[in-house]
Amino acid sequence: MSKFLMPLLVLGLVAGVSACAPAPEPEEIIIIDPDPIVPEQTYNKYN
């Protein structure tokens, strides 16, 4: 093959493979809200 045609063919092959590659899926972010921290109630004779 000619020296001009070979790089053109390789470039076309790389472009074709990259076009057919599956798109990356977006990341799934899970946010877990913890329960609020509440101090324990203490009972004494004044409550």
Backbone as a chain_set.jsonl record, in Angstrom:
{"seq": "MSKFLMPLLVLGLVAGVSACAPAPEPEEIIIIDPDPIVPEQTYNKYN", "coords": {"N": [[0.844, -1.179, 0.0], [0.324, 2.304, -0.439], [2.298, 4.95, 1.055], [0.75, 7.044, 1.809], [-1.863, 6.137, 1.939], [-1.961, 4.178, 3.961], [-1.659, 5.394, 6.668], [-4.029, 6.872, 6.588], [-5.969, 4.896, 6.425], [-5.573, 3.617, 8.895], [-6.246, 5.706, 10.633], [-8.947, 6.014, 9.986], [-9.888, 3.522, 10.862], [-9.412, 3.689, 13.634], [-11.092, 5.838, 14.27], [-13.565, 4.731, 13.616], [-13.763, 2.594, 15.437], [-13.762, 3.99, 17.869], [-16.131, 5.392, 17.598], [-18.031, 3.422, 17.75], [-17.838, 2.5, 20.294], [-19.283, 1.843, 23.493], [-21.112, 4.322, 25.29], [-19.993, 5.824, 28.331], [-21.592, 4.953, 31.373], [-23.49, 7.087, 33.5], [-22.35, 7.928, 36.797], [-23.757, 6.552, 39.74], [-24.939, 8.132, 42.492], [-25.42, 7.721, 45.861], [-26.975, 9.089, 48.561], [-27.058, 8.947, 51.963], [-28.98, 9.95, 54.545], [-28.128, 10.433, 57.801], [-29.655, 9.656, 60.983], [-30.625, 12.384, 63.046], [-28.525, 13.441, 65.725], [-29.483, 13.029, 68.944], [-29.443, 13.915, 72.281], [-29.707, 11.569, 74.984], [-32.583, 11.443, 77.009], [-32.59, 12.406, 80.336], [-33.829, 11.347, 83.392], [-34.899, 12.763, 86.341], [-35.811, 13.632, 89.71], [-36.862, 16.153, 89.372], [-38.016, 16.472, 86.913]], "CA": [[0.0, 0.0, 0.0], [1.116, 3.53, -0.496], [2.586, 5.548, 2.357], [-0.316, 8.001, 2.119], [-3.107, 5.421, 2.194], [-1.88, 3.393, 5.195], [-2.073, 6.185, 7.851], [-5.427, 7.252, 6.423], [-6.738, 3.708, 6.766], [-5.458, 3.433, 10.343], [-7.03, 6.77, 11.253], [-10.357, 5.656, 9.799], [-10.186, 2.386, 11.727], [-9.466, 4.188, 15.018], [-12.304, 6.657, 14.397], [-14.714, 3.824, 13.586], [-13.832, 1.858, 16.706], [-14.144, 4.904, 18.952], [-17.532, 5.778, 17.409], [-18.882, 2.29, 18.112], [-17.646, 2.156, 21.703], [-20.445, 2.255, 24.288], [-20.932, 5.538, 26.092], [-19.891, 5.493, 29.755], [-22.817, 5.191, 32.131], [-23.264, 8.069, 34.572], [-22.187, 7.345, 38.119], [-24.926, 6.632, 40.594], [-24.533, 8.616, 43.805], [-26.443, 7.461, 46.87], [-26.744, 9.887, 49.766], [-27.821, 8.417, 53.09], [-29.083, 10.937, 55.624], [-28.156, 9.773, 59.114], [-30.605, 10.222, 61.95], [-29.993, 13.452, 63.833], [-28.035, 13.012, 67.034], [-30.282, 13.624, 70.02], [-28.965, 13.366, 73.564], [-30.703, 10.792, 75.716], [-33.255, 12.182, 78.077], [-32.298, 11.914, 81.688], [-34.942, 11.575, 84.289], [-34.582, 12.935, 87.756], [-37.03, 13.938, 90.449], [-37.339, 17.506, 89.047], [-38.662, 16.491, 85.573]], "C": [[0.89, 1.243, 0.0], [1.291, 4.109, 0.913], [1.517, 6.562, 2.754], [-1.587, 7.26, 2.555], [-3.096, 4.691, 3.538], [-2.246, 4.222, 6.443], [-3.537, 6.611, 7.783], [-6.343, 6.095, 6.798], [-6.721, 3.452, 8.273], [-6.284, 4.479, 11.079], [-8.527, 6.488, 11.135], [-10.776, 4.508, 10.688], [-10.314, 2.835, 13.19], [-10.727, 5.017, 15.232], [-13.542, 5.772, 14.412], [-14.874, 3.063, 14.879], [-14.273, 2.77, 17.837], [-15.609, 5.342, 18.821], [-18.47, 4.658, 17.851], [-18.757, 1.895, 19.579], [-18.861, 2.626, 22.5], [-20.122, 3.483, 25.134], [-20.828, 5.145, 27.562], [-21.185, 5.839, 30.478], [-22.534, 6.213, 33.231], [-23.171, 7.368, 35.925], [-23.451, 7.541, 38.936], [-24.458, 7.012, 41.988], [-25.694, 8.415, 44.773], [-26.069, 8.24, 48.121], [-27.654, 9.347, 50.86], [-27.799, 9.468, 54.188], [-29.116, 10.2, 56.951], [-29.205, 10.425, 60.008], [-29.908, 11.325, 62.732], [-29.602, 12.93, 65.219], [-28.797, 13.778, 68.109], [-29.761, 13.05, 71.333], [-30.095, 12.607, 74.264], [-31.308, 11.64, 76.822], [-32.906, 11.561, 79.414], [-33.468, 12.28, 82.58], [-34.411, 11.743, 85.71], [-35.864, 13.386, 88.45], [-37.607, 15.321, 90.107], [-38.024, 17.559, 87.679], [-40.123, 16.183, 85.68]], "O": [[2.054, 1.201, 0.396], [0.532, 3.796, 1.83], [1.4, 6.9, 3.932], [-2.299, 7.72, 3.447], [-4.137, 4.6, 4.189], [-3.088, 3.774, 7.22], [-4.206, 6.701, 8.812], [-7.383, 6.302, 7.424], [-7.749, 3.107, 8.856], [-6.956, 4.155, 12.058], [-9.28, 6.702, 12.085], [-11.889, 4.503, 11.215], [-11.226, 2.403, 13.896], [-11.366, 4.903, 16.277], [-14.482, 6.047, 15.158], [-15.99, 2.896, 15.371], [-15.076, 2.367, 18.679], [-16.256, 5.633, 19.827], [-19.592, 4.928, 18.282], [-19.503, 1.038, 20.051], [-19.411, 3.69, 22.217], [-19.004, 3.648, 25.624], [-21.512, 4.219, 27.997], [-21.793, 6.88, 30.23], [-21.457, 6.203, 33.826], [-23.825, 6.353, 36.162], [-24.124, 8.567, 38.833], [-23.668, 6.292, 42.598], [-26.808, 8.881, 44.532], [-24.981, 8.069, 48.67], [-28.874, 9.296, 50.698], [-26.739, 9.831, 54.698], [-30.037, 9.423, 57.204], [-29.586, 11.58, 59.815], [-28.724, 11.209, 63.047], [-30.284, 12.081, 65.793], [-28.758, 15.007, 68.169], [-29.651, 11.833, 71.48], [-31.269, 12.958, 74.15], [-30.632, 12.438, 77.472], [-32.929, 10.341, 79.582], [-34.01, 13.384, 82.515], [-33.589, 10.963, 86.192], [-36.904, 13.504, 87.801], [-38.727, 15.631, 90.511], [-38.567, 18.602, 87.316], [-40.824, 16.154, 84.668]]}, "num_chains": 1, "name": "protein.A"}
